[in-house]
Amino acid sequence: MKIETLTNTSIYETHSPSLPHRTWSDWLIGNPMRTADAPHQTISKKIGLAVFASDALSSSAYATQEIMMILAVAASGGLHYVFPISLAIVTLMVIVTISYEQTIHTYPGGGGSYIVARDNLGELPAQTAGAALLTDYILTVAVSISSGVAQITSAFPSLYSYRVLIAVSLVFFVMLMNLRGVKESGKLFAIPTYFFVVAMLVTVSIGFIRFMIGSLGSVVNPPAFSLVGAAVAITPFLLLHAFSTGTSALTGIEAISNGITAFHEPRSKNAGITLIWMTSILAVLFLSISFLAGKIGAIPSESETVISQLARTVYSGTGLLYLALISGTAVILIMAANTAFADFPRLGALQAGDGFLPRQLTFRGSRLVYSWGIVALAMLASLLIIIFQASVTRLIPLYAIGVFLSFTLSQTGMARRWWKSGRLKAEQEIQEHGSIVKYDQRWKFKMIVNGFGAVCTFVVMIVFGVTKFKDGAWLIIIIIPLLVVFFMGIHFHYESLAKNLSLEYYTSQPVAIRHRVILLLAGVHRGSLVALNYAESLSNDVTAVHVSIDPQESEKVRKKWETYGNGVRLVILDSPYRQLVEPVIEYLEKLMANRQPNELFTIVVPQFIPRHWWGNLLHRQTALLLRFALLFKPGLVIVEVPYQV
Amino acid sequence: MKIETLTNTSIYETHSPSLPHRTWSDWLIGNPMRTADAPHQTISKKIGLAVFASDALSSSAYATQEIMMILAVAASGGLHYVFPISLAIVTLMVIVTISYEQTIHTYPGGGGSYIVARDNLGELPAQTAGAALLTDYILTVAVSISSGVAQITSAFPSLYSYRVLIAVSLVFFVMLMNLRGVKESGKLFAIPTYFFVVAMLVTVSIGFIRFMIGSLGSVVNPPAFSLVGAAVAITPFLLLHAFSTGTSALTGIEAISNGITAFHEPRSKNAGITLIWMTSILAVLFLSISFLAGKIGAIPSESETVISQLARTVYSGTGLLYLALISGTAVILIMAANTAFADFPRLGALQAGDGFLPRQLTFRGSRLVYSWGIVALAMLASLLIIIFQASVTRLIPLYAIGVFLSFTLSQTGMARRWWKSGRLKAEQEIQEHGSIVKYDQRWKFKMIVNGFGAVCTFVVMIVFGVTKFKDGAWLIIIIIPLLVVFFMGIHFHYESLAKNLSLEYYTSQPVAIRHRVILLLAGVHRGSLVALNYAESLSNDVTAVHVSIDPQESEKVRKKWETYGNGVRLVILDSPYRQLVEPVIEYLEKLMANRQPNELFTIVVPQFIPRHWWGNLLHRQTALLLRFALLFKPGLVIVEVPYQV
């Protein structure tokens, strides 16, 4: 045996100095990159905060407003509950952050909910977490871009009627950027994130100062609030509804735990510190916005965001500082969508690698990114934006339930892990010392922390599902189990395929020695004679078959075959119903019923190839139809002899 | 040589008693029919009138209204010109009828404009006539169905907002009926046509009686007429504009000349008499409607048709007789669309047979009808209806210009024919007698009749094009030449193909004796070993080729091949850019550059066939992509070895 390895690099270097042929898509997304060129550098805490925090921090741009949207329908004084509810949400945020801190130290290789659930809870919870996260990433893109567009249309109201178009264009822009493979580690990301944080901190600081010296006042010309139906009473349900709406502020907190490997060593420590910083900033911004929005009497509205109302009240107008904050907010929201574009394809590839999603998702495109996942995310998010007309308020009820489901699964998985590690330690102690002597109790504390996180996020998820059920949460409650079933179906397909193709019990068969060749003839011309030539080179046992639709045509074929057929026998199949494929199939089935064990059936199909692709439209694609029908018949081999004109 | 003919009938009778497998489409359009079952019966004049007149007669339902639409914008008294203009149109109708009478006697085998132009004027005029007629048939469907729906919505105004949906549904209903192959000769057609004629004659007769005894009165609650812009003066241009709009009454007159063969013998005579009857009825109905519409002060409107206004004035309400007329009108309009569904595919097949349209149009489906043409017509007409929102007034400017172009070409062709026959006779006289003695002058008269028809229809066409240019006629003026260029391009394709495939100068080549086989490997499994088995049966010169994207995967392939590869050499192509198809192509190009004259390259592609079609979505279709790329390389044969799971 001779095994030669041609490194194709040299071929490329001969034909084109450095790269394969450039195509239009290269122009759009950049020149192809080598597999070996995958980046491996790590980032600092400062850059890490910028890279991973955009999703979480950007939720401060809409969380307050969405709480107000719910409370505004209350009889009166409903909006007084905005700040207390925000405080409750920040408490939850702290609990989740502490939980994730522990995950980061336990999974230094990256501890997304999918991995934690897969390691500690098994296949079904892992796929549930996967389904929850994938739907959530789609919603992150839809909500963030819609909210970003809402900031833009607040500053430029004339653009409001183009919001869906602008939003979809932005999704495609972010998609293209990701197909190019924007490096997450780029310092480029640091600028807008810090710009947003600084702009927002400056705004709320000035707001607080003006509030304390009493010069803040109220919003001038607030947008109209149209109350549909009668004002409702303030009930616990309403408050829980507002609370669960506000939990959208927690989305994005898990981002750092997915990307631990990107940090400098000691990476767990660095990632953990960054997480705490991120939550602190988010809590400050969110609470400040909620507090000030109440004081200035902001009105929740689709036409002007609360951020915009706050900014023009604090700055007494829509000057440069106002525009700086609005544009900073819009940019960070678009960057939040970008985070989902990094996470969705990565998770998709992970699930596909485990065999729960189509294998194509593991394929890295010319720019080393998971192209299929990126394109799928853009399509689905655009669809949501179009259906919900880029309305954040209409999208929010779908959002966050997936986040909390994945939080719950992740924390439950961690708690289970501590419990198992505790039992293991106890067993070791007993094995070593006969009884538990030096019992390390830390696992208990850790288990309680993660367990408490799991219970809290689980309760929030239930509250969310109940209060927002009819607003749209029902859709997600239906979709997630369906997705899990779908993932399981895919897994079953791949498993059974692998079993069928396995060589484990394979015994090689003797080479079949007798070829029986069927040559399909549409007419007798140069193309069919090339095919005849090939058929005769395969075997002496060649039968030409012609389907007769028009008796006059068939007579012509018969006559011509007498001249050019080289003595090969011709079978003419009558087709009274003018079908082409069916008579061939029936004839072959009859022949194959009498097949000898060492006989191999080969169907030779002359395939006409027009000079231009549109030439195909001028010919009945008989060869293609036959190929498709014959492929499903076991025991046949199809030979296409092309003739180019 | 042995030529056996299997009549597939017997196979069918063994497998399924009378018919091939029933599919869902059989359920929709009926069981397949044998080629031999094509109907050959002929019809009487009475049935013939019903079958061929629906298109022509139905135009009386909208022609008056469309004339009024143009005149209604005039300052005042514009509507007084409706009747004189109608008279002028009827005169034109008589001229065209006399012209066609002559055609019918000259072409007893069917004398559509395409055939007459092809026989007497040549390729380019024939294709022009074809283009004009095809566009016109599409418009016939769109206009007739839209007008039919307008009658329905006049009676049931609440349906007005669903008019596009209703119209498109009707187009699809007529399409399905035609795919089933409704027999044109059915007596079924006689009932609605005569019902319409009788209902309309009764209505106008009662109208005349009530007008004469002075009890007719005016329309009660006429629809509002919204005049856009200022009222215009009555100019010759306006009158010509109204005239050309009204010429839509002439559409459908040529139908009988297309279908002469359907009549009992003597068919030309019978068809001719039927034509005269048809024109007479049309003229009476059209003039009566135009006269009475003026007397009752009908208002042209999109929301209520003039026919509906006339009927409820004559019958003093919307009772049973009103509904009878309206439903009769709606049904005949839908039948007019049906006529186009008979003519469009027939002309398409004729042009395709001559090689000016895709050959698929000559293919008769399971029900012996030209399925491709029927489906194409339905799609194009639906598109027009959707674009023009089922508005007859907006569709009319596109209509009729094609009709008059085909009239002109047909009459010119006839005139040319008479002239040639006259010259021929004169030459014969001179040959026989040395000079013209007994000179038969009848050809001169006939030539003048057709020539006059040609001039009249040409003038109308020009008037039409000028007056309606900016309303939409410009579109048709652009489209028809483009279509002709397109037809010529198709013709060129078929001609050059036939030349290339011709066996005229063919000398048979010696059978290639050396097979060089390339086996493409994605992995080593049962499927690829089946393909290896086949490859080895073709030749001893087999090379397995694997594209390496992931070095670890390739290493596995190499190891497995050592065990299972049966000593066949393996080439591993590095693909640093993760491409699958391109490295294979480059490798093959390199090999083929050194090809020996008697060497034949065969590429063996293992093709995985999933159990269900959706299984394909879970696999990268590498085999398909390769097949597609390789087909365009001359000198390669592609062998697909399927492995079913």
Interface residues (C-beta under 8 A of the other chain):
Chain A: M1 K2 I3 E4 T5 L6 T7 N8 T9 I11 Y12 H15 L19 P20 P32 M33 R34 T35 A36 P358 R359 Q360 F363 R364 G365 S366 I490 H493 Y494 S496 L497 N500 L501 S502 L503 Y506 S508 Q509 V511 A512 I513 H515 V524 H525 R526 G527 L529 N533 Y534 E536 S537 L538 I549 R558 K560 W561 E562 Y564 G565 N566 G567 V568 R569 L570 V571 I572 L573 D574 S575 P576 Y577 R578 Q579 E582 P583 E586 Y587 K590 L600 T602 Q607 I609 P610 G615 L617 L618 H619 R620 R627 L631 F632 P634 L636 V637 I638 V639 E640 V641 P642 Q644 V645
Chain B: M1 K2 I3 E4 T5 L6 T7 N8 T9 I11 Y12 H15 L19 P20 H21 P32 M33 R34 T35 A36 P358 R359 Q360 F363 R364 G365 S366 I490 H493 Y494 S496 L497 N500 L501 S502 L503 Y506 S508 Q509 V511 A512 I513 H515 V524 H525 R526 G527 L529 N533 Y534 E536 S537 L538 I549 D550 R558 K560 W561 E562 Y564 G565 N566 G567 V568 R569 L570 V571 I572 L573 D574 S575 P576 Y577 R578 Q579 E582 P583 E586 Y587 K590 L600 T602 Q607 I609 P610 G615 L617 L618 H619 R620 R627 L631 F632 P634 L636 V637 I638 V639 E640 V641 P642 Y643 Q644 V645
